[in-house]
Amino acid sequence: MDSLKRFFGFDPERRGISTSASLFWSLVVSLGVSIILRALLPGMNPLFRIVVFFGVMFALFSWIDRNRRRNSS
């Protein structure tokens, strides 16, 4: 759980995580968002669902970056 907290940028000690851990958590988060969107929008056009997926992922990773910048300064 410590690496997940650091991945989301909530580490007050400003420690980062390794590249492999970052890749792992990115894949887990992407899979989770994909499953949630598939459950919430079951009958939608797959192209629309992909566009929504990229929008949600952009917003999520922007939020993570903002947390990391806020805790690193």
N, CA, C and O atoms as a Maestro MAE file, in Angstrom:
{
 s_m_m2io_version
 :::
 2.0.0
}

f_m_ct {
 s_m_title
 :::
 protein
 m_atom[292] {
  # First column is atom index #
  i_m_mmod_type
  r_m_x_coord
  r_m_y_coord
  r_m_z_coord
  i_m_residue_number
  s_m_chain_name
  s_m_pdb_residue_name
  s_m_pdb_atom_name
  i_m_atomic_number
  :::
  1 25 0.813 -1.198 0.000 1 A "MET " " N  " 7
  2 3 0.000 0.000 0.000 1 A "MET " " CA " 6
  3 2 0.859 1.266 0.000 1 A "MET " " C  " 6
  4 15 0.416 2.318 -0.461 1 A "MET " " O  " 8
  5 25 2.081 1.164 0.514 2 A "ASP " " N  " 7
  6 3 2.952 2.328 0.547 2 A "ASP " " CA " 6
  7 2 3.308 2.784 -0.867 2 A "ASP " " C  " 6
  8 15 3.345 3.983 -1.145 2 A "ASP " " O  " 8
  9 25 3.572 1.820 -1.763 3 A "SER " " N  " 7
  10 3 3.913 2.224 -3.130 3 A "SER " " CA " 6
  11 2 2.704 2.802 -3.851 3 A "SER " " C  " 6
  12 15 2.858 3.668 -4.712 3 A "SER " " O  " 8
  13 25 1.501 2.335 -3.513 4 A "LEU " " N  " 7
  14 3 0.301 2.905 -4.119 4 A "LEU " " CA " 6
  15 2 0.098 4.340 -3.646 4 A "LEU " " C  " 6
  16 15 -0.272 5.210 -4.434 4 A "LEU " " O  " 8
  17 25 0.341 4.585 -2.364 5 A "LYS " " N  " 7
  18 3 0.237 5.945 -1.829 5 A "LYS " " CA " 6
  19 2 1.258 6.852 -2.503 5 A "LYS " " C  " 6
  20 15 0.948 7.993 -2.848 5 A "LYS " " O  " 8
  21 25 2.469 6.348 -2.691 6 A "ARG " " N  " 7
  22 3 3.498 7.144 -3.367 6 A "ARG " " CA " 6
  23 2 3.162 7.343 -4.834 6 A "ARG " " C  " 6
  24 15 3.463 8.395 -5.397 6 A "ARG " " O  " 8
  25 25 2.533 6.335 -5.476 7 A "PHE " " N  " 7
  26 3 2.140 6.460 -6.877 7 A "PHE " " CA " 6
  27 2 1.130 7.594 -7.058 7 A "PHE " " C  " 6
  28 15 1.214 8.359 -8.019 7 A "PHE " " O  " 8
  29 25 0.173 7.698 -6.128 8 A "PHE " " N  " 7
  30 3 -0.840 8.743 -6.219 8 A "PHE " " CA " 6
  31 2 -0.342 10.098 -5.726 8 A "PHE " " C  " 6
  32 15 -1.095 11.072 -5.754 8 A "PHE " " O  " 8
  33 25 0.907 10.182 -5.275 9 A "GLY " " N  " 7
  34 3 1.503 11.452 -4.909 9 A "GLY " " CA " 6
  35 2 1.202 11.913 -3.508 9 A "GLY " " C  " 6
  36 15 1.304 13.106 -3.220 9 A "GLY " " O  " 8
  37 25 0.831 10.998 -2.618 10 A "PHE " " N  " 7
  38 3 0.482 11.367 -1.251 10 A "PHE " " CA " 6
  39 2 1.587 11.060 -0.252 10 A "PHE " " C  " 6
  40 15 1.302 10.846 0.927 10 A "PHE " " O  " 8
  41 25 2.823 11.035 -0.685 11 A "ASP " " N  " 7
  42 3 3.934 10.737 0.220 11 A "ASP " " CA " 6
  43 2 4.560 12.044 0.692 11 A "ASP " " C  " 6
  44 15 5.194 12.739 -0.102 11 A "ASP " " O  " 8
  45 25 4.395 12.393 1.971 12 A "PRO " " N  " 7
  46 3 4.961 13.661 2.455 12 A "PRO " " CA " 6
  47 2 6.491 13.652 2.494 12 A "PRO " " C  " 6
  48 15 7.112 14.714 2.553 12 A "PRO " " O  " 8
  49 25 7.096 12.477 2.461 13 A "GLU " " N  " 7
  50 3 8.557 12.400 2.485 13 A "GLU " " CA " 6
  51 2 9.166 12.528 1.093 13 A "GLU " " C  " 6
  52 15 10.386 12.479 0.940 13 A "GLU " " O  " 8
  53 25 8.323 12.690 0.085 14 A "ARG " " N  " 7
  54 3 8.732 12.931 -1.309 14 A "ARG " " CA " 6
  55 2 9.548 11.798 -1.910 14 A "ARG " " C  " 6
  56 15 10.421 12.030 -2.748 14 A "ARG " " O  " 8
  57 25 9.270 10.594 -1.490 15 A "ARG " " N  " 7
  58 3 9.942 9.455 -2.105 15 A "ARG " " CA " 6
  59 2 9.182 9.066 -3.364 15 A "ARG " " C  " 6
  60 15 7.955 9.157 -3.413 15 A "ARG " " O  " 8
  61 25 9.898 8.646 -4.350 16 A "GLY " " N  " 7
  62 3 9.270 8.180 -5.572 16 A "GLY " " CA " 6
  63 2 9.152 6.665 -5.560 16 A "GLY " " C  " 6
  64 15 9.466 6.012 -4.565 16 A "GLY " " O  " 8
  65 25 8.703 6.123 -6.662 17 A "ILE " " N  " 7
  66 3 8.640 4.674 -6.793 17 A "ILE " " CA " 6
  67 2 9.445 4.281 -8.023 17 A "ILE " " C  " 6
  68 15 9.755 5.114 -8.874 17 A "ILE " " O  " 8
  69 25 9.772 3.016 -8.098 18 A "SER " " N  " 7
  70 3 10.579 2.537 -9.215 18 A "SER " " CA " 6
  71 2 9.760 2.540 -10.503 18 A "SER " " C  " 6
  72 15 8.533 2.636 -10.477 18 A "SER " " O  " 8
  73 25 10.441 2.437 -11.596 19 A "THR " " N  " 7
  74 3 9.780 2.423 -12.897 19 A "THR " " CA " 6
  75 2 8.857 1.228 -13.032 19 A "THR " " C  " 6
  76 15 7.749 1.356 -13.552 19 A "THR " " O  " 8
  77 25 9.296 0.075 -12.574 20 A "SER " " N  " 7
  78 3 8.464 -1.125 -12.693 20 A "SER " " CA " 6
  79 2 7.216 -1.013 -11.820 20 A "SER " " C  " 6
  80 15 6.140 -1.452 -12.226 20 A "SER " " O  " 8
  81 25 7.345 -0.427 -10.619 21 A "ALA " " N  " 7
  82 3 6.175 -0.244 -9.766 21 A "ALA " " CA " 6
  83 2 5.214 0.771 -10.383 21 A "ALA " " C  " 6
  84 15 3.997 0.597 -10.310 21 A "ALA " " O  " 8
  85 25 5.750 1.822 -10.984 22 A "SER " " N  " 7
  86 3 4.907 2.810 -11.642 22 A "SER " " CA " 6
  87 2 4.148 2.198 -12.816 22 A "SER " " C  " 6
  88 15 2.962 2.466 -13.009 22 A "SER " " O  " 8
  89 25 4.833 1.383 -13.586 23 A "LEU " " N  " 7
  90 3 4.186 0.699 -14.707 23 A "LEU " " CA " 6
  91 2 3.103 -0.247 -14.211 23 A "LEU " " C  " 6
  92 15 2.013 -0.304 -14.780 23 A "LEU " " O  " 8
  93 25 3.406 -0.995 -13.142 24 A "PHE " " N  " 7
  94 3 2.428 -1.929 -12.577 24 A "PHE " " CA " 6
  95 2 1.173 -1.195 -12.125 24 A "PHE " " C  " 6
  96 15 0.065 -1.591 -12.488 24 A "PHE " " O  " 8
  97 25 1.328 -0.129 -11.335 25 A "TRP " " N  " 7
  98 3 0.166 0.597 -10.834 25 A "TRP " " CA " 6
  99 2 -0.584 1.301 -11.957 25 A "TRP " " C  " 6
  100 15 -1.807 1.422 -11.894 25 A "TRP " " O  " 8
  101 25 0.122 1.764 -12.980 26 A "SER " " N  " 7
  102 3 -0.556 2.369 -14.131 26 A "SER " " CA " 6
  103 2 -1.435 1.353 -14.843 26 A "SER " " C  " 6
  104 15 -2.561 1.659 -15.234 26 A "SER " " O  " 8
  105 25 -0.913 0.144 -15.009 27 A "LEU " " N  " 7
  106 3 -1.705 -0.911 -15.654 27 A "LEU " " CA " 6
  107 2 -2.901 -1.316 -14.803 27 A "LEU " " C  " 6
  108 15 -3.991 -1.539 -15.331 27 A "LEU " " O  " 8
  109 25 -2.706 -1.414 -13.489 28 A "VAL " " N  " 7
  110 3 -3.805 -1.778 -12.598 28 A "VAL " " CA " 6
  111 2 -4.899 -0.712 -12.633 28 A "VAL " " C  " 6
  112 15 -6.084 -1.035 -12.718 28 A "VAL " " O  " 8
  113 25 -4.503 0.551 -12.567 29 A "VAL " " N  " 7
  114 3 -5.473 1.649 -12.601 29 A "VAL " " CA " 6
  115 2 -6.192 1.675 -13.955 29 A "VAL " " C  " 6
  116 15 -7.407 1.871 -14.003 29 A "VAL " " O  " 8
  117 25 -5.462 1.483 -15.041 30 A "SER " " N  " 7
  118 3 -6.076 1.481 -16.371 30 A "SER " " CA " 6
  119 2 -7.081 0.338 -16.510 30 A "SER " " C  " 6
  120 15 -8.165 0.522 -17.062 30 A "SER " " O  " 8
  121 25 -6.720 -0.829 -16.011 31 A "LEU " " N  " 7
  122 3 -7.637 -1.963 -16.064 31 A "LEU " " CA " 6
  123 2 -8.886 -1.704 -15.235 31 A "LEU " " C  " 6
  124 15 -9.999 -2.026 -15.651 31 A "LEU " " O  " 8
  125 25 -8.690 -1.115 -14.051 32 A "GLY " " N  " 7
  126 3 -9.833 -0.789 -13.198 32 A "GLY " " CA " 6
  127 2 -10.768 0.226 -13.841 32 A "GLY " " C  " 6
  128 15 -11.988 0.068 -13.792 32 A "GLY " " O  " 8
  129 25 -10.204 1.258 -14.439 33 A "VAL " " N  " 7
  130 3 -11.034 2.268 -15.122 33 A "VAL " " CA " 6
  131 2 -11.762 1.637 -16.298 33 A "VAL " " C  " 6
  132 15 -12.935 1.931 -16.529 33 A "VAL " " O  " 8
  133 25 -11.088 0.780 -17.037 34 A "SER " " N  " 7
  134 3 -11.715 0.115 -18.177 34 A "SER " " CA " 6
  135 2 -12.897 -0.755 -17.744 34 A "SER " " C  " 6
  136 15 -13.950 -0.742 -18.383 34 A "SER " " O  " 8
  137 25 -12.721 -1.505 -16.665 35 A "ILE " " N  " 7
  138 3 -13.802 -2.364 -16.169 35 A "ILE " " CA " 6
  139 2 -14.969 -1.529 -15.671 35 A "ILE " " C  " 6
  140 15 -16.127 -1.860 -15.927 35 A "ILE " " O  " 8
  141 25 -14.670 -0.445 -14.959 36 A "ILE " " N  " 7
  142 3 -15.739 0.424 -14.452 36 A "ILE " " CA " 6
  143 2 -16.513 1.062 -15.602 36 A "ILE " " C  " 6
  144 15 -17.741 1.125 -15.560 36 A "ILE " " O  " 8
  145 25 -15.802 1.536 -16.631 37 A "LEU " " N  " 7
  146 3 -16.497 2.143 -17.775 37 A "LEU " " CA " 6
  147 2 -17.331 1.116 -18.525 37 A "LEU " " C  " 6
  148 15 -18.423 1.432 -18.997 37 A "LEU " " O  " 8
  149 25 -16.831 -0.105 -18.640 38 A "ARG " " N  " 7
  150 3 -17.599 -1.151 -19.307 38 A "ARG " " CA " 6
  151 2 -18.872 -1.472 -18.535 38 A "ARG " " C  " 6
  152 15 -19.908 -1.765 -19.131 38 A "ARG " " O  " 8
  153 25 -18.793 -1.415 -17.189 39 A "ALA " " N  " 7
  154 3 -19.966 -1.683 -16.361 39 A "ALA " " CA " 6
  155 2 -20.951 -0.509 -16.396 39 A "ALA " " C  " 6
  156 15 -22.165 -0.713 -16.403 39 A "ALA " " O  " 8
  157 25 -20.427 0.713 -16.417 40 A "LEU " " N  " 7
  158 3 -21.300 1.884 -16.417 40 A "LEU " " CA " 6
  159 2 -21.922 2.175 -17.775 40 A "LEU " " C  " 6
  160 15 -23.047 2.669 -17.852 40 A "LEU " " O  " 8
  161 25 -21.198 1.871 -18.843 41 A "LEU " " N  " 7
  162 3 -21.658 2.174 -20.196 41 A "LEU " " CA " 6
  163 2 -21.705 0.887 -21.038 41 A "LEU " " C  " 6
  164 15 -20.968 0.775 -22.018 41 A "LEU " " O  " 8
  165 25 -22.549 -0.075 -20.678 42 A "PRO " " N  " 7
  166 3 -22.488 -1.375 -21.370 42 A "PRO " " CA " 6
  167 2 -22.949 -1.337 -22.827 42 A "PRO " " C  " 6
  168 15 -22.442 -2.098 -23.651 42 A "PRO " " O  " 8
  169 25 -23.881 -0.484 -23.148 43 A "GLY " " N  " 7
  170 3 -24.422 -0.494 -24.496 43 A "GLY " " CA " 6
  171 2 -23.874 0.596 -25.401 43 A "GLY " " C  " 6
  172 15 -24.363 0.790 -26.514 43 A "GLY " " O  " 8
  173 25 -22.879 1.294 -24.935 44 A "MET " " N  " 7
  174 3 -22.355 2.411 -25.721 44 A "MET " " CA " 6
  175 2 -21.430 1.925 -26.822 44 A "MET " " C  " 6
  176 15 -20.870 0.830 -26.761 44 A "MET " " O  " 8
  177 25 -21.290 2.763 -27.815 45 A "ASN " " N  " 7
  178 3 -20.391 2.495 -28.924 45 A "ASN " " CA " 6
  179 2 -18.961 2.343 -28.392 45 A "ASN " " C  " 6
  180 15 -18.528 3.158 -27.578 45 A "ASN " " O  " 8
  181 25 -18.220 1.320 -28.833 46 A "PRO " " N  " 7
  182 3 -16.844 1.142 -28.342 46 A "PRO " " CA " 6
  183 2 -15.940 2.348 -28.610 46 A "PRO " " C  " 6
  184 15 -15.056 2.641 -27.805 46 A "PRO " " O  " 8
  185 25 -16.144 3.037 -29.709 47 A "LEU " " N  " 7
  186 3 -15.336 4.219 -29.993 47 A "LEU " " CA " 6
  187 2 -15.590 5.311 -28.954 47 A "LEU " " C  " 6
  188 15 -14.654 5.957 -28.484 47 A "LEU " " O  " 8
  189 25 -16.854 5.511 -28.600 48 A "PHE " " N  " 7
  190 3 -17.199 6.489 -27.569 48 A "PHE " " CA " 6
  191 2 -16.592 6.087 -26.231 48 A "PHE " " C  " 6
  192 15 -16.095 6.938 -25.493 48 A "PHE " " O  " 8
  193 25 -16.630 4.793 -25.915 49 A "ARG " " N  " 7
  194 3 -16.073 4.306 -24.657 49 A "ARG " " CA " 6
  195 2 -14.556 4.524 -24.605 49 A "ARG " " C  " 6
  196 15 -14.012 4.831 -23.544 49 A "ARG " " O  " 8
  197 25 -13.878 4.368 -25.736 50 A "ILE " " N  " 7
  198 3 -12.432 4.613 -25.789 50 A "ILE " " CA " 6
  199 2 -12.133 6.092 -25.562 50 A "ILE " " C  " 6
  200 15 -11.192 6.436 -24.848 50 A "ILE " " O  " 8
  201 25 -12.927 6.956 -26.165 51 A "VAL " " N  " 7
  202 3 -12.738 8.395 -25.978 51 A "VAL " " CA " 6
  203 2 -12.950 8.766 -24.508 51 A "VAL " " C  " 6
  204 15 -12.177 9.543 -23.949 51 A "VAL " " O  " 8
  205 25 -13.985 8.218 -23.885 52 A "VAL " " N  " 7
  206 3 -14.239 8.479 -22.471 52 A "VAL " " CA " 6
  207 2 -13.104 7.917 -21.620 52 A "VAL " " C  " 6
  208 15 -12.682 8.552 -20.653 52 A "VAL " " O  " 8
  209 25 -12.607 6.733 -21.969 53 A "PHE " " N  " 7
  210 3 -11.494 6.124 -21.242 53 A "PHE " " CA " 6
  211 2 -10.273 7.038 -21.252 53 A "PHE " " C  " 6
  212 15 -9.669 7.279 -20.207 53 A "PHE " " O  " 8
  213 25 -9.907 7.547 -22.426 54 A "PHE " " N  " 7
  214 3 -8.745 8.423 -22.500 54 A "PHE " " CA " 6
  215 2 -8.980 9.727 -21.744 54 A "PHE " " C  " 6
  216 15 -8.048 10.266 -21.146 54 A "PHE " " O  " 8
  217 25 -10.192 10.237 -21.759 55 A "GLY " " N  " 7
  218 3 -10.510 11.440 -20.991 55 A "GLY " " CA " 6
  219 2 -10.384 11.211 -19.494 55 A "GLY " " C  " 6
  220 15 -9.821 12.040 -18.779 55 A "GLY " " O  " 8
  221 25 -10.906 10.086 -19.021 56 A "VAL " " N  " 7
  222 3 -10.813 9.759 -17.594 56 A "VAL " " CA " 6
  223 2 -9.364 9.532 -17.192 56 A "VAL " " C  " 6
  224 15 -8.938 9.999 -16.137 56 A "VAL " " O  " 8
  225 25 -8.597 8.819 -18.019 57 A "MET " " N  " 7
  226 3 -7.197 8.557 -17.695 57 A "MET " " CA " 6
  227 2 -6.387 9.844 -17.697 57 A "MET " " C  " 6
  228 15 -5.509 10.018 -16.852 57 A "MET " " O  " 8
  229 25 -6.667 10.754 -18.636 58 A "PHE " " N  " 7
  230 3 -5.972 12.039 -18.654 58 A "PHE " " CA " 6
  231 2 -6.262 12.824 -17.377 58 A "PHE " " C  " 6
  232 15 -5.353 13.387 -16.767 58 A "PHE " " O  " 8
  233 25 -7.536 12.859 -16.976 59 A "ALA " " N  " 7
  234 3 -7.909 13.576 -15.755 59 A "ALA " " CA " 6
  235 2 -7.266 12.936 -14.533 59 A "ALA " " C  " 6
  236 15 -6.795 13.644 -13.643 59 A "ALA " " O  " 8
  237 25 -7.241 11.618 -14.478 60 A "LEU " " N  " 7
  238 3 -6.661 10.917 -13.341 60 A "LEU " " CA " 6
  239 2 -5.159 11.148 -13.232 60 A "LEU " " C  " 6
  240 15 -4.652 11.443 -12.150 60 A "LEU " " O  " 8
  241 25 -4.443 11.016 -14.351 61 A "PHE " " N  " 7
  242 3 -3.001 11.222 -14.302 61 A "PHE " " CA " 6
  243 2 -2.641 12.695 -14.103 61 A "PHE " " C  " 6
  244 15 -1.583 12.993 -13.550 61 A "PHE " " O  " 8
  245 25 -3.486 13.609 -14.537 62 A "SER " " N  " 7
  246 3 -3.255 15.028 -14.236 62 A "SER " " CA " 6
  247 2 -3.418 15.285 -12.744 62 A "SER " " C  " 6
  248 15 -2.665 16.062 -12.156 62 A "SER " " O  " 8
  249 25 -4.394 14.638 -12.139 63 A "TRP " " N  " 7
  250 3 -4.612 14.762 -10.699 63 A "TRP " " CA " 6
  251 2 -3.421 14.187 -9.926 63 A "TRP " " C  " 6
  252 15 -2.976 14.778 -8.941 63 A "TRP " " O  " 8
  253 25 -2.906 13.040 -10.368 64 A "ILE " " N  " 7
  254 3 -1.736 12.433 -9.730 64 A "ILE " " CA " 6
  255 2 -0.533 13.366 -9.846 64 A "ILE " " C  " 6
  256 15 0.197 13.560 -8.874 64 A "ILE " " O  " 8
  257 25 -0.326 13.937 -11.011 65 A "ASP " " N  " 7
  258 3 0.797 14.865 -11.213 65 A "ASP " " CA " 6
  259 2 0.654 16.097 -10.328 65 A "ASP " " C  " 6
  260 15 1.639 16.572 -9.762 65 A "ASP " " O  " 8
  261 25 -0.550 16.611 -10.207 66 A "ARG " " N  " 7
  262 3 -0.792 17.777 -9.353 66 A "ARG " " CA " 6
  263 2 -0.497 17.438 -7.889 66 A "ARG " " C  " 6
  264 15 0.090 18.251 -7.175 66 A "ARG " " O  " 8
  265 25 -0.898 16.243 -7.437 67 A "ASN " " N  " 7
  266 3 -0.589 15.822 -6.066 67 A "ASN " " CA " 6
  267 2 0.911 15.722 -5.854 67 A "ASN " " C  " 6
  268 15 1.430 16.167 -4.830 67 A "ASN " " O  " 8
  269 25 1.603 15.141 -6.817 68 A "ARG " " N  " 7
  270 3 3.044 14.961 -6.689 68 A "ARG " " CA " 6
  271 2 3.756 16.311 -6.657 68 A "ARG " " C  " 6
  272 15 4.682 16.501 -5.869 68 A "ARG " " O  " 8
  273 25 3.332 17.252 -7.507 69 A "ARG " " N  " 7
  274 3 3.961 18.577 -7.514 69 A "ARG " " CA " 6
  275 2 3.681 19.325 -6.218 69 A "ARG " " C  " 6
  276 15 4.559 20.010 -5.693 69 A "ARG " " O  " 8
  277 25 2.468 19.198 -5.700 70 A "ARG " " N  " 7
  278 3 2.101 19.896 -4.464 70 A "ARG " " CA " 6
  279 2 2.917 19.354 -3.287 70 A "ARG " " C  " 6
  280 15 3.352 20.125 -2.432 70 A "ARG " " O  " 8
  281 25 3.127 18.044 -3.235 71 A "ASN " " N  " 7
  282 3 3.874 17.457 -2.131 71 A "ASN " " CA " 6
  283 2 5.379 17.568 -2.298 71 A "ASN " " C  " 6
  284 15 6.115 17.368 -1.332 71 A "ASN " " O  " 8
  285 25 5.856 17.881 -3.493 72 A "SER " " N  " 7
  286 3 7.294 17.966 -3.689 72 A "SER " " CA " 6
  287 2 7.851 19.368 -3.463 72 A "SER " " C  " 6
  288 15 9.067 19.546 -3.382 72 A "SER " " O  " 8
  289 25 6.984 20.353 -3.362 73 A "SER " " N  " 7
  290 3 7.496 21.721 -3.169 73 A "SER " " CA " 6
  291 2 7.483 22.141 -1.730 73 A "SER " " C  " 6
  292 15 7.882 23.260 -1.410 73 A "SER " " O  " 8
  :::
 }
 m_bond[291] {
  # First column is bond index #
  i_m_from
  i_m_to
  i_m_order
  :::
  1 1 2 1
  2 2 3 1
  3 3 4 2
  4 3 5 1
  5 5 6 1
  6 6 7 1
  7 7 8 2
  8 7 9 1
  9 9 10 1
  10 10 11 1
  11 11 12 2
  12 11 13 1
  13 13 14 1
  14 14 15 1
  15 15 16 2
  16 15 17 1
  17 17 18 1
  18 18 19 1
  19 19 20 2
  20 19 21 1
  21 21 22 1
  22 22 23 1
  23 23 24 2
  24 23 25 1
  25 25 26 1
  26 26 27 1
  27 27 28 2
  28 27 29 1
  29 29 30 1
  30 30 31 1
  31 31 32 2
  32 31 33 1
  33 33 34 1
  34 34 35 1
  35 35 36 2
  36 35 37 1
  37 37 38 1
  38 38 39 1
  39 39 40 2
  40 39 41 1
  41 41 42 1
  42 42 43 1
  43 43 44 2
  44 43 45 1
  45 45 46 1
  46 46 47 1
  47 47 48 2
  48 47 49 1
  49 49 50 1
  50 50 51 1
  51 51 52 2
  52 51 53 1
  53 53 54 1
  54 54 55 1
  55 55 56 2
  56 55 57 1
  57 57 58 1
  58 58 59 1
  59 59 60 2
  60 59 61 1
  61 61 62 1
  62 62 63 1
  63 63 64 2
  64 63 65 1
  65 65 66 1
  66 66 67 1
  67 67 68 2
  68 67 69 1
  69 69 70 1
  70 70 71 1
  71 71 72 2
  72 71 73 1
  73 73 74 1
  74 74 75 1
  75 75 76 2
  76 75 77 1
  77 77 78 1
  78 78 79 1
  79 79 80 2
  80 79 81 1
  81 81 82 1
  82 82 83 1
  83 83 84 2
  84 83 85 1
  85 85 86 1
  86 86 87 1
  87 87 88 2
  88 87 89 1
  89 89 90 1
  90 90 91 1
  91 91 92 2
  92 91 93 1
  93 93 94 1
  94 94 95 1
  95 95 96 2
  96 95 97 1
  97 97 98 1
  98 98 99 1
  99 99 100 2
  100 99 101 1
  101 101 102 1
  102 102 103 1
  103 103 104 2
  104 103 105 1
  105 105 106 1
  106 106 107 1
  107 107 108 2
  108 107 109 1
  109 109 110 1
  110 110 111 1
  111 111 112 2
  112 111 113 1
  113 113 114 1
  114 114 115 1
  115 115 116 2
  116 115 117 1
  117 117 118 1
  118 118 119 1
  119 119 120 2
  120 119 121 1
  121 121 122 1
  122 122 123 1
  123 123 124 2
  124 123 125 1
  125 125 126 1
  126 126 127 1
  127 127 128 2
  128 127 129 1
  129 129 130 1
  130 130 131 1
  131 131 132 2
  132 131 133 1
  133 133 134 1
  134 134 135 1
  135 135 136 2
  136 135 137 1
  137 137 138 1
  138 138 139 1
  139 139 140 2
  140 139 141 1
  141 141 142 1
  142 142 143 1
  143 143 144 2
  144 143 145 1
  145 145 146 1
  146 146 147 1
  147 147 148 2
  148 147 149 1
  149 149 150 1
  150 150 151 1
  151 151 152 2
  152 151 153 1
  153 153 154 1
  154 154 155 1
  155 155 156 2
  156 155 157 1
  157 157 158 1
  158 158 159 1
  159 159 160 2
  160 159 161 1
  161 161 162 1
  162 162 163 1
  163 163 164 2
  164 163 165 1
  165 165 166 1
  166 166 167 1
  167 167 168 2
  168 167 169 1
  169 169 170 1
  170 170 171 1
  171 171 172 2
  172 171 173 1
  173 173 174 1
  174 174 175 1
  175 175 176 2
  176 175 177 1
  177 177 178 1
  178 178 179 1
  179 179 180 2
  180 179 181 1
  181 181 182 1
  182 182 183 1
  183 183 184 2
  184 183 185 1
  185 185 186 1
  186 186 187 1
  187 187 188 2
  188 187 189 1
  189 189 190 1
  190 190 191 1
  191 191 192 2
  192 191 193 1
  193 193 194 1
  194 194 195 1
  195 195 196 2
  196 195 197 1
  197 197 198 1
  198 198 199 1
  199 199 200 2
  200 199 201 1
  201 201 202 1
  202 202 203 1
  203 203 204 2
  204 203 205 1
  205 205 206 1
  206 206 207 1
  207 207 208 2
  208 207 209 1
  209 209 210 1
  210 210 211 1
  211 211 212 2
  212 211 213 1
  213 213 214 1
  214 214 215 1
  215 215 216 2
  216 215 217 1
  217 217 218 1
  218 218 219 1
  219 219 220 2
  220 219 221 1
  221 221 222 1
  222 222 223 1
  223 223 224 2
  224 223 225 1
  225 225 226 1
  226 226 227 1
  227 227 228 2
  228 227 229 1
  229 229 230 1
  230 230 231 1
  231 231 232 2
  232 231 233 1
  233 233 234 1
  234 234 235 1
  235 235 236 2
  236 235 237 1
  237 237 238 1
  238 238 239 1
  239 239 240 2
  240 239 241 1
  241 241 242 1
  242 242 243 1
  243 243 244 2
  244 243 245 1
  245 245 246 1
  246 246 247 1
  247 247 248 2
  248 247 249 1
  249 249 250 1
  250 250 251 1
  251 251 252 2
  252 251 253 1
  253 253 254 1
  254 254 255 1
  255 255 256 2
  256 255 257 1
  257 257 258 1
  258 258 259 1
  259 259 260 2
  260 259 261 1
  261 261 262 1
  262 262 263 1
  263 263 264 2
  264 263 265 1
  265 265 266 1
  266 266 267 1
  267 267 268 2
  268 267 269 1
  269 269 270 1
  270 270 271 1
  271 271 272 2
  272 271 273 1
  273 273 274 1
  274 274 275 1
  275 275 276 2
  276 275 277 1
  277 277 278 1
  278 278 279 1
  279 279 280 2
  280 279 281 1
  281 281 282 1
  282 282 283 1
  283 283 284 2
  284 283 285 1
  285 285 286 1
  286 286 287 1
  287 287 288 2
  288 287 289 1
  289 289 290 1
  290 290 291 1
  291 291 292 2
  :::
 }
}
